[in-house]
Amino acid sequence: MPLAEEHGGEISDVLKTDAAARVIPIPAPLLTYLKALKAALPGDELQQRRRCVYGDSDGKPLSLTAFRRRWEAIRCRSTASGRELGEKVRNHRYRITLDFYPTPHILRHTYITRLILGGMDLKRVQYLAGHADPKVTLQIYTDLMGHAPEDLISDLDRIFGAQ
C-alpha cells in the first residue's frame, strides 16, 4: 500500500522477502519499560496507543512526518550533540540515555549483534533478523564475533572442559 508521496517518500507494508514476516517477542525488561512509559503518559487510551512503537492507532503505516516526529523523540536522548548521559533535555521531559546517535539501522544491527554475542542459536537470530538464508546473517555479522585466539579460549574451555 504505497503512501505518502506528498510526505517526501514511499511508505509501504510490502515486505522484501517472505522471511520478513515474523513475530518478534519483546524482552521482559523492554516490556516493563514500555508499560511504565505508557502508564506515565497523560491522555486517554487512544492517545496512548498513538504514541506506541508500532504504526498509527489503526495499525497502518505512519506518514513520513509522523515517523520523523516519533523518531525525534528517540534522537533527542543522544549524547551526539555534546550533552552528557543523564542530563535533562531542555523543553522536554526526556533525559539523555543514549551514548550514540541512533538510526533505525544502527538499532537493528545492535539488536542482532547482542543476540549473536549473547550466544543465541544462529537459526533463531536468522528468524528474528528476517533473513531468508542464514548465510546472510553470517556474512553481515561474523566480523563482529571474536576470532582472535584470546577471544576463542573461553569457548574452547567450555566445549572441551578446562583441565
N, C-alpha and C positions, 0 to 999 in steps of 0.2 A: 504494500500500500504506500506508494510514494507520496510524500507530503512535503510541504514547506519550501517549494522553490522560492516563494516570497520571503522566506526566512533566511535565505542565503545558502541553502544546501538541501540535499535529499535525505530524509529520514525514512527508513524502510523497516518492515518487520520480516523481510525476506532473508532467510539465513544463507550463509555461504555454502554450508555443507549440511548433510543430514546429522552429522555428529555434533553440530552446533546446538541442536535441540536437546536440552538436558535439564534436569533438576539439580540445582546446586544447593546443598544444605548450608545453613548458616551456623557457624561455630557458636557454642553457648556463650562465650564472652561477648561476641558481637551482638547476639540476640538480646542479651541482658542490657547492653549499652543502648541499642535501638529502642527497646521498650522504655528505658528510663528517659531517653530523649523525647520520645513520643509523649510520655506522661507529663514531662515538663513544658511541653508546648501549649500555649494558650489556644483557645478556639474549640469548635465542635469537632466531631468525628470526621466530617467531610474535609474540613480544613487540615486536620492532622494527616489524613490519607494523602492529600495532595503534596505533603512535604516528605513522603516516604521515598525510599531508594529506587522504586520502580517507576513506571510511566505515570501518566495522569490518573485522576481518580476513576476513569473508565477503563484503565488498563491499556490505553492506546499510547503510542509513542509520543514523546514530548516534542513540541516545536523546538527549533534550534534556539530561539530566545529563551524559552522556559528551561531548556537544558543548561544554557550558559548561566542563567541566574542560579540554578541549583549547584552547578559546578563551582561558581564563585564562592559559595558558602564553604566549600571544601578548601579551595585555594587560599582563602584569606587566613587559614590556620597554619600557613607555612612560614618557616624562617627565611625563605628565599629573599625577602625584601630587607634583610638585615635585622629583623626582630628576633627576640630571644624566646626559647621554649618557656611556656608558662605565662608569657606576657599577654595581657588583655588586648584584644583588637579594639581600637578606638571606634566608637559608634556602633559596636556590635556586642553581643553577649558572649562571643567566642573568645577562646584563649588560643595561643599558638601551641599546637600539639604535634606538628609535623616538622621534621628537620630536613625536608627536601621539598622541591616544588612538584606537586603531584600532577600527573596527567592520567587519563583512564588507562593508557597503555602501560605506564610505569606501575600503576596499581595492579594491573593484570599480571605483569611479569613478577612483581613482588609476591603476589599470592601463589603463583605457580612455583616460584623459586622456593618459598617457605615450605610448600608441600614436599618438594623433592629433597631439600636439605633436612627436612624433618623425618625422612625415611619412608614416606608413603610409597606404596607399590606403584610402579610406572603406569600400569594399565588404569589404575584409579586416577592418577594425575592426568593421563591422556583424556579420560572421560570428562573430568572437571574442566580441562582446558578447551574441550570441544574440538580436539584434533581427531580426524578420521583415522590417522595412522600413527602408531607410537613412534615411528621414525622421525616424524615432525617434532614431537616433544623432545626426543633425544637430540636432534640436530640443533634445536634452539637453546636447550638448557644444559647440555653436557659441559659446556665451557664454565658453568657455574659450580660444577662439582669439583671437589679437591682431587687432583691427580698426582700431586707430589707425594713421595714416599711418606713424609711425616703426616700427610692427610689420610693416608690409607692404613696406617698401622693399627688404629683402633678398630677398623672394620675387620682386618685380618685377625686381630686378637679375639674379637667377638666370635668370628666364624670358626676359628681353629682352637680357641680356648688358650688364653695366655698361660704359659707354663711358668 
